[in-house]
Amino acid sequence: MYLFILVFVSCCIGAVCGFGGGVVIKPVLDLVQYDSTQTVYFLSGCTVLSMSLYTVGVSFFRKEKSVKTAVSTPLAVGAIVGGMIGKEIFTYLLQTAPQAGTVKAVQAVVLIFLTVCCLLYILFKKHIRPLHTESLLTSCGIGIFLGTVSGFLGIGGGQFNLIVLYFFFGMNTKIAATNSLYIILLSKISNLLLQIVTHSVPAFEISSLLIMIAAGICGGIIGRAVNKRVTDKVVDGLLGGVLCAVIVICIFNAATGFSGR
């Protein structure tokens, strides 16, 4: 039951703010030692994929035109390439790490650093002027970086997408949220296909996967409805609170990982 609640709440908030929910799901499952690092990585990715597929799919079906494909598609293409790079880095560390908890700890440290950067941007966003980037090459390069980070961490990377969409492309909070999920969707589809093709899908409980997917879609339904009714200020405040919680959880994960527990 706790698994459904965790995923539902994470994906509900994720759909409101524009991240896939993996930034909460994976650190929490690591914290409670739910399963191996590889299995948590896979389950989190599938959950994020299901939630973003529902949210973005409904947006396209209703012709809401909130997804700016001219901006987000190059980012997504770059993220797909970066996701492959990040997955290879993750696999390499798993094979070479001196102990099982080391990879989890390294992921936690990287996530702490990047999450702090995101939080600082949210706090001082009013004083930062967007760049309004138009270069296709720059967009692809940014996408590769985003994909590498999210591919290595095993999360959707939506909080990083949001900052990029704010700063480099001048999107407002709610439009950036939908475009972030679009990028996550394409990136996670490619990542899942890569795992299937390379036979790197880890052992997992079917029941856990079904519970997480169902909770992810339910969270996406509620979160999407809430996103339509709240202001940008509320979304920013909610995102900031989530980022603070993630930082605290990751500190514990880093400490236990490096200590070998």
Contacts in CASP RR format, 6 or more apart in sequence:
PFRMAT RR
TARGET T0000
AUTHOR 0000-0000-0000
METHOD contacts of the structure
MODEL  1
MYLFILVFVSCCIGAVCGFGGGVVIKPVLDLVQYDSTQTVYFLSGCTVLS
MSLYTVGVSFFRKEKSVKTAVSTPLAVGAIVGGMIGKEIFTYLLQTAPQA
GTVKAVQAVVLIFLTVCCLLYILFKKHIRPLHTESLLTSCGIGIFLGTVS
GFLGIGGGQFNLIVLYFFFGMNTKIAATNSLYIILLSKISNLLLQIVTHS
VPAFEISSLLIMIAAGICGGIIGRAVNKRVTDKVVDGLLGGVLCAVIVIC
IFNAATGFSGR
3 34 0 8 1.000
3 208 0 8 1.000
3 211 0 8 1.000
3 212 0 8 1.000
3 215 0 8 1.000
4 211 0 8 1.000
4 212 0 8 1.000
4 214 0 8 1.000
4 215 0 8 1.000
5 215 0 8 1.000
6 24 0 8 1.000
6 25 0 8 1.000
6 28 0 8 1.000
6 29 0 8 1.000
6 215 0 8 1.000
7 25 0 8 1.000
7 47 0 8 1.000
7 211 0 8 1.000
7 212 0 8 1.000
7 215 0 8 1.000
7 216 0 8 1.000
7 219 0 8 1.000
8 215 0 8 1.000
8 216 0 8 1.000
8 218 0 8 1.000
8 219 0 8 1.000
8 222 0 8 1.000
9 24 0 8 1.000
9 219 0 8 1.000
10 20 0 8 1.000
10 21 0 8 1.000
10 22 0 8 1.000
10 24 0 8 1.000
10 25 0 8 1.000
10 28 0 8 1.000
11 20 0 8 1.000
11 21 0 8 1.000
11 25 0 8 1.000
11 47 0 8 1.000
11 48 0 8 1.000
11 51 0 8 1.000
11 215 0 8 1.000
11 216 0 8 1.000
11 217 0 8 1.000
11 218 0 8 1.000
11 219 0 8 1.000
11 220 0 8 1.000
11 223 0 8 1.000
12 218 0 8 1.000
12 219 0 8 1.000
12 220 0 8 1.000
12 222 0 8 1.000
12 223 0 8 1.000
12 226 0 8 1.000
13 21 0 8 1.000
13 24 0 8 1.000
13 223 0 8 1.000
13 238 0 8 1.000
13 242 0 8 1.000
14 20 0 8 1.000
14 21 0 8 1.000
14 24 0 8 1.000
14 51 0 8 1.000
14 220 0 8 1.000
14 223 0 8 1.000
14 242 0 8 1.000
15 51 0 8 1.000
15 55 0 8 1.000
15 181 0 8 1.000
15 219 0 8 1.000
15 220 0 8 1.000
15 222 0 8 1.000
15 223 0 8 1.000
15 224 0 8 1.000
15 226 0 8 1.000
15 227 0 8 1.000
16 177 0 8 1.000
16 223 0 8 1.000
16 226 0 8 1.000
16 227 0 8 1.000
16 230 0 8 1.000
16 235 0 8 1.000
16 238 0 8 1.000
17 159 0 8 1.000
17 162 0 8 1.000
17 177 0 8 1.000
17 235 0 8 1.000
17 238 0 8 1.000
17 239 0 8 1.000
17 242 0 8 1.000
18 158 0 8 1.000
18 161 0 8 1.000
18 162 0 8 1.000
18 176 0 8 1.000
18 177 0 8 1.000
18 178 0 8 1.000
18 180 0 8 1.000
18 181 0 8 1.000
18 227 0 8 1.000
19 156 0 8 1.000
19 157 0 8 1.000
19 158 0 8 1.000
19 159 0 8 1.000
19 161 0 8 1.000
19 162 0 8 1.000
19 180 0 8 1.000
19 184 0 8 1.000
19 239 0 8 1.000
19 242 0 8 1.000
20 48 0 8 1.000
20 51 0 8 1.000
20 52 0 8 1.000
20 155 0 8 1.000
20 156 0 8 1.000
20 157 0 8 1.000
20 158 0 8 1.000
20 181 0 8 1.000
20 184 0 8 1.000
21 47 0 8 1.000
21 48 0 8 1.000
21 51 0 8 1.000
21 155 0 8 1.000
21 156 0 8 1.000
22 44 0 8 1.000
22 45 0 8 1.000
22 47 0 8 1.000
22 48 0 8 1.000
22 154 0 8 1.000
22 155 0 8 1.000
22 156 0 8 1.000
22 157 0 8 1.000
23 111 0 8 1.000
23 115 0 8 1.000
23 155 0 8 1.000
23 156 0 8 1.000
23 157 0 8 1.000
23 158 0 8 1.000
23 159 0 8 1.000
23 242 0 8 1.000
23 246 0 8 1.000
24 242 0 8 1.000
24 245 0 8 1.000
24 246 0 8 1.000
25 44 0 8 1.000
25 47 0 8 1.000
25 48 0 8 1.000
25 155 0 8 1.000
25 212 0 8 1.000
26 40 0 8 1.000
26 41 0 8 1.000
26 44 0 8 1.000
26 153 0 8 1.000
26 154 0 8 1.000
26 155 0 8 1.000
27 108 0 8 1.000
27 111 0 8 1.000
27 246 0 8 1.000
27 249 0 8 1.000
27 250 0 8 1.000
27 253 0 8 1.000
28 249 0 8 1.000
29 35 0 8 1.000
29 40 0 8 1.000
29 43 0 8 1.000
29 44 0 8 1.000
30 37 0 8 1.000
30 40 0 8 1.000
30 104 0 8 1.000
30 107 0 8 1.000
30 108 0 8 1.000
30 253 0 8 1.000
31 249 0 8 1.000
31 252 0 8 1.000
31 253 0 8 1.000
34 40 0 8 1.000
35 43 0 8 1.000
35 204 0 8 1.000
35 208 0 8 1.000
36 100 0 8 1.000
36 202 0 8 1.000
37 94 0 8 1.000
37 100 0 8 1.000
37 101 0 8 1.000
37 103 0 8 1.000
37 104 0 8 1.000
37 107 0 8 1.000
38 94 0 8 1.000
38 202 0 8 1.000
39 202 0 8 1.000
39 203 0 8 1.000
39 204 0 8 1.000
41 90 0 8 1.000
41 154 0 8 1.000
41 202 0 8 1.000
42 195 0 8 1.000
42 201 0 8 1.000
42 202 0 8 1.000
42 204 0 8 1.000
43 204 0 8 1.000
43 208 0 8 1.000
43 209 0 8 1.000
43 212 0 8 1.000
44 154 0 8 1.000
44 155 0 8 1.000
45 154 0 8 1.000
45 155 0 8 1.000
45 156 0 8 1.000
45 188 0 8 1.000
45 191 0 8 1.000
45 192 0 8 1.000
46 192 0 8 1.000
46 209 0 8 1.000
46 212 0 8 1.000
46 213 0 8 1.000
47 212 0 8 1.000
47 213 0 8 1.000
47 215 0 8 1.000
47 216 0 8 1.000
48 155 0 8 1.000
48 156 0 8 1.000
48 184 0 8 1.000
48 188 0 8 1.000
49 185 0 8 1.000
49 188 0 8 1.000
49 189 0 8 1.000
49 192 0 8 1.000
50 213 0 8 1.000
50 216 0 8 1.000
50 217 0 8 1.000
51 181 0 8 1.000
51 216 0 8 1.000
51 217 0 8 1.000
51 219 0 8 1.000
51 220 0 8 1.000
52 181 0 8 1.000
52 182 0 8 1.000
52 184 0 8 1.000
52 185 0 8 1.000
52 188 0 8 1.000
53 185 0 8 1.000
54 216 0 8 1.000
54 217 0 8 1.000
54 220 0 8 1.000
54 221 0 8 1.000
54 224 0 8 1.000
55 178 0 8 1.000
55 181 0 8 1.000
55 220 0 8 1.000
55 224 0 8 1.000
56 67 0 8 1.000
56 178 0 8 1.000
56 181 0 8 1.000
56 182 0 8 1.000
56 185 0 8 1.000
58 224 0 8 1.000
59 66 0 8 1.000
59 67 0 8 1.000
59 178 0 8 1.000
60 67 0 8 1.000
64 178 0 8 1.000
66 174 0 8 1.000
66 175 0 8 1.000
66 178 0 8 1.000
66 179 0 8 1.000
67 178 0 8 1.000
67 179 0 8 1.000
67 182 0 8 1.000
68 169 0 8 1.000
68 171 0 8 1.000
68 175 0 8 1.000
68 179 0 8 1.000
69 182 0 8 1.000
71 139 0 8 1.000
71 165 0 8 1.000
71 169 0 8 1.000
71 171 0 8 1.000
71 179 0 8 1.000
72 165 0 8 1.000
72 179 0 8 1.000
72 182 0 8 1.000
72 183 0 8 1.000
73 186 0 8 1.000
74 136 0 8 1.000
74 139 0 8 1.000
74 140 0 8 1.000
74 143 0 8 1.000
75 139 0 8 1.000
75 140 0 8 1.000
75 142 0 8 1.000
75 143 0 8 1.000
75 146 0 8 1.000
75 161 0 8 1.000
75 164 0 8 1.000
75 183 0 8 1.000
76 143 0 8 1.000
76 182 0 8 1.000
76 183 0 8 1.000
76 185 0 8 1.000
76 186 0 8 1.000
76 187 0 8 1.000
77 140 0 8 1.000
77 143 0 8 1.000
77 186 0 8 1.000
78 140 0 8 1.000
78 141 0 8 1.000
78 142 0 8 1.000
78 143 0 8 1.000
78 144 0 8 1.000
78 146 0 8 1.000
78 147 0 8 1.000
79 143 0 8 1.000
79 144 0 8 1.000
79 146 0 8 1.000
79 147 0 8 1.000
79 150 0 8 1.000
79 183 0 8 1.000
79 186 0 8 1.000
79 187 0 8 1.000
80 147 0 8 1.000
80 186 0 8 1.000
80 187 0 8 1.000
80 190 0 8 1.000
81 143 0 8 1.000
81 144 0 8 1.000
81 147 0 8 1.000
82 143 0 8 1.000
82 144 0 8 1.000
82 145 0 8 1.000
82 146 0 8 1.000
82 147 0 8 1.000
82 148 0 8 1.000
82 151 0 8 1.000
83 147 0 8 1.000
83 148 0 8 1.000
83 150 0 8 1.000
83 151 0 8 1.000
83 152 0 8 1.000
83 187 0 8 1.000
83 190 0 8 1.000
83 191 0 8 1.000
84 190 0 8 1.000
84 191 0 8 1.000
84 194 0 8 1.000
85 144 0 8 1.000
85 147 0 8 1.000
85 148 0 8 1.000
85 151 0 8 1.000
86 147 0 8 1.000
86 148 0 8 1.000
86 149 0 8 1.000
86 151 0 8 1.000
86 152 0 8 1.000
87 151 0 8 1.000
87 152 0 8 1.000
87 191 0 8 1.000
87 194 0 8 1.000
87 195 0 8 1.000
89 148 0 8 1.000
89 152 0 8 1.000
90 103 0 8 1.000
90 151 0 8 1.000
90 152 0 8 1.000
90 154 0 8 1.000
91 200 0 8 1.000
93 102 0 8 1.000
93 103 0 8 1.000
93 106 0 8 1.000
94 103 0 8 1.000
97 103 0 8 1.000
97 106 0 8 1.000
99 260 0 8 1.000
100 260 0 8 1.000
101 256 0 8 1.000
101 257 0 8 1.000
101 258 0 8 1.000
101 260 0 8 1.000
101 261 0 8 1.000
102 257 0 8 1.000
102 258 0 8 1.000
102 260 0 8 1.000
104 253 0 8 1.000
104 256 0 8 1.000
104 257 0 8 1.000
105 253 0 8 1.000
105 254 0 8 1.000
105 255 0 8 1.000
105 256 0 8 1.000
105 257 0 8 1.000
105 258 0 8 1.000
107 152 0 8 1.000
107 153 0 8 1.000
107 154 0 8 1.000
107 253 0 8 1.000
108 250 0 8 1.000
108 251 0 8 1.000
108 253 0 8 1.000
108 254 0 8 1.000
108 257 0 8 1.000
109 250 0 8 1.000
109 254 0 8 1.000
110 149 0 8 1.000
110 152 0 8 1.000
110 153 0 8 1.000
111 153 0 8 1.000
111 155 0 8 1.000
111 246 0 8 1.000
111 250 0 8 1.000
112 247 0 8 1.000
112 250 0 8 1.000
112 251 0 8 1.000
112 254 0 8 1.000
114 149 0 8 1.000
114 160 0 8 1.000
115 159 0 8 1.000
115 243 0 8 1.000
115 246 0 8 1.000
115 247 0 8 1.000
115 250 0 8 1.000
116 247 0 8 1.000
117 163 0 8 1.000
118 159 0 8 1.000
118 160 0 8 1.000
118 162 0 8 1.000
118 163 0 8 1.000
118 243 0 8 1.000
119 240 0 8 1.000
119 243 0 8 1.000
119 244 0 8 1.000
119 247 0 8 1.000
121 128 0 8 1.000
121 163 0 8 1.000
121 166 0 8 1.000
121 167 0 8 1.000
122 163 0 8 1.000
122 236 0 8 1.000
122 237 0 8 1.000
122 239 0 8 1.000
122 240 0 8 1.000
122 243 0 8 1.000
125 166 0 8 1.000
125 236 0 8 1.000
128 167 0 8 1.000
130 166 0 8 1.000
130 167 0 8 1.000
130 168 0 8 1.000
130 169 0 8 1.000
130 170 0 8 1.000
131 167 0 8 1.000
131 168 0 8 1.000
131 169 0 8 1.000
131 170 0 8 1.000
132 168 0 8 1.000
132 169 0 8 1.000
132 170 0 8 1.000
133 139 0 8 1.000
133 142 0 8 1.000
133 168 0 8 1.000
133 169 0 8 1.000
138 168 0 8 1.000
139 168 0 8 1.000
142 164 0 8 1.000
142 168 0 8 1.000
143 164 0 8 1.000
143 183 0 8 1.000
146 157 0 8 1.000
146 160 0 8 1.000
146 161 0 8 1.000
146 164 0 8 1.000
146 183 0 8 1.000
147 157 0 8 1.000
147 187 0 8 1.000
149 157 0 8 1.000
149 160 0 8 1.000
150 156 0 8 1.000
150 157 0 8 1.000
150 158 0 8 1.000
150 160 0 8 1.000
150 184 0 8 1.000
150 187 0 8 1.000
151 187 0 8 1.000
151 191 0 8 1.000
156 184 0 8 1.000
156 187 0 8 1.000
156 188 0 8 1.000
157 184 0 8 1.000
158 180 0 8 1.000
158 181 0 8 1.000
158 183 0 8 1.000
158 184 0 8 1.000
159 239 0 8 1.000
159 242 0 8 1.000
159 243 0 8 1.000
161 176 0 8 1.000
161 179 0 8 1.000
161 180 0 8 1.000
161 183 0 8 1.000
161 184 0 8 1.000
162 173 0 8 1.000
162 176 0 8 1.000
162 177 0 8 1.000
162 180 0 8 1.000
162 239 0 8 1.000
165 171 0 8 1.000
165 175 0 8 1.000
165 176 0 8 1.000
165 179 0 8 1.000
165 180 0 8 1.000
166 173 0 8 1.000
166 176 0 8 1.000
171 179 0 8 1.000
172 232 0 8 1.000
173 232 0 8 1.000
173 235 0 8 1.000
173 236 0 8 1.000
174 227 0 8 1.000
174 232 0 8 1.000
174 235 0 8 1.000
177 227 0 8 1.000
177 235 0 8 1.000
194 200 0 8 1.000
195 201 0 8 1.000
227 235 0 8 1.000
END
